[in-house]
Amino acid sequence: MKKLAYALIALFTLSAAVKAEETSDNPEVKRFAIEAGLGINLYLPFSQLRASYRLPYNDNRWDINLSHSIGAATSSFLYVSSLGTKYYFADNNPKPGEFTFQPFLSGAIGAAYRFKDPKDIMPILGGLIWPTILLGIGTDIHIVDNFQLSGALYTGHPIFFRPELNLKVRF
């Protein structure tokens, strides 16, 4: 678990240490994105919404994102909220009409919590709010114009296996 935490800290440190020079104010670069998708937390299905912002550094390869997922659990709902970052290995501004893969590494920290009933205001007490650390690898597939398909496989604590598939819109 310590190694996982150290890897996540290193990923965030590297993102902060990126050269603080803007590449260019290219109006073609789409900075904001919204993703909606489905996945599985080990064996429990979930739906997710993620908002991200492309940082104007290092050839637009870094982005930061906020994510929230709602998953089915036995007699309650499992929520995971996180703040994360992605580093894309390829220039992340595909040309219109080109079919491109954009592989990435991703890391996120957040919280997982469960409610007794969807109408409850407070989460169940007794250790059911816990920190979450996720590390993953995936790819964005440029489909058409501002639409992309994003797939990833995450691992971490307390979720050991979390594949997801999202539809992304850039603007």
N, C-alpha and C positions, 0 to 999 in steps of 0.2 A: 504494500500500500504506500510505503514511503517513496519507493521508486516512482510510482505513478504520480504522486504529489510533486516530486522534484521535476519530473518531465513536464508537468503542466506549468509549474513556476518558470521553468526554462523557456517554454513556448511563449508565455506572456512577457518575459524579460526581453526575449529576442524581438518581439513585436514592438516593445517600447524603445528598443535601441536602434530601430530602423533609421537610416539617414533622414534627418528632418528637412529635407529639401523636397519641394513639390516637383513632380516630373514635368507637367505642363498643364495649363488650363484647357485641355482638349474638351470641347463641348460634346464630343461623341461618347465620352466615358459616362456610363450610367452609374451614378453613385449609390442610389437607394434600391433596395429589393425587398419584396414581400414573398414569403414561401408558405405554402400550405401543403400538408402531406399526412401520410399514414406510416405506421411502423409497428414494431413489436418490442416490448420490454421483456426480454427473456421469453416469456410465453403469453404475456398480456398485451392485447392490441391497444394502440393509442392513436390519437389525432393530434396534430401539432400546427402551430402558427409561429413564424419566425420573421423578424424584421432586421435588416442589416444595412450597414453603411460602408461603402468602399473608401478606404483611406487614400488620400492623394499622394502617397509616398511609395517608393520602391516599385515603380512601374504599375501602380494600382493593383498590387498582388495581395494586400492585406485587407481584411474587413473585420468589423466588429458586429456582433449580433445579439439580440435579445430573443429568447425562445420560451415558449410555454406549451406544454403538452398535457392532455387529459387522457388518462388511460383507464381502461376497465380493470377493476380488481374485484375480489370476492366481496360482495355486499357493500362496496363503496367505490369511490373514484380515486385514482392515484394521479396526483399533479406533480409535474416537474417544471420548475422555472429556472432559467440559467442565463448567464452572461458569458459569451464566448468569442472566439476569434478563429479566423480561417486564413491559411496561407496558401495561395494558389501557385502552382509550379509554372504555369504558363501565363502569358499576358492575358489579362481577363477582360479584354474588350474585343470580342470577335467581330469580324466584318459581316454585314448583312448578307444573308444567303449562304453563308458557309456553315457546314456541319462540323463543330469542333468539340473536343473533349478538353475539360479544364480540371485536372486532378488537384486535390487539396488535402492538407492536414488540418485538423480542427481540434480545438480544446475548449472546454467550458467548465465553469464552476457555478453552483447554484444550490437549490434546495428541493427536496422531494417531500411531499406531505399528503396525508389522506384525511378525508372527511367521513364521518359516520354516515351522513346523509347529504345529498347535494344541497339541501336547504340549511344545513348547519353553518353558523358563522365562524366558529373556531375549529381548528383541526383537532383530531383526537389527541389527547395528551398521553404521556407515558412513552416517549421515545419515538413517536411516529412522524416527527419532523426531523429530517436528517440531512446533512450536507451531501452534495452530489458533485462528483468529479468525473468528467467524461473526456476521453481522447478518442479520436477517430480519423479515418481516412475515407475519401470518397471522390466523386467526380461530378462536375456539372456538364451537361450535354446541351449545347446550344441547338435549339430547335428552329425557331423562326423569329426574326426581329428581336423583341425583348423577352421572349419566352425561353426558359431553360427547364430541363429536367435534372433534378439533383438527387443523387443516391449516395448513401454513406453507411458505414458500419462503425459503431461506437462501442467502447468498453470502458469500464470504470467502476466507481463505487457509488451507490449500491447496485447499479445496473451493470451486470457482467456482459450482456450481449444485447445490443440495441440497433438492429438494421432499420433504416428509414428510407422512404422515397417521397420526394417533394416536387411540386410544380412551382417554379420561381418566375416572378415578373420583375423586370428591372425598369427603373424610370429615373 
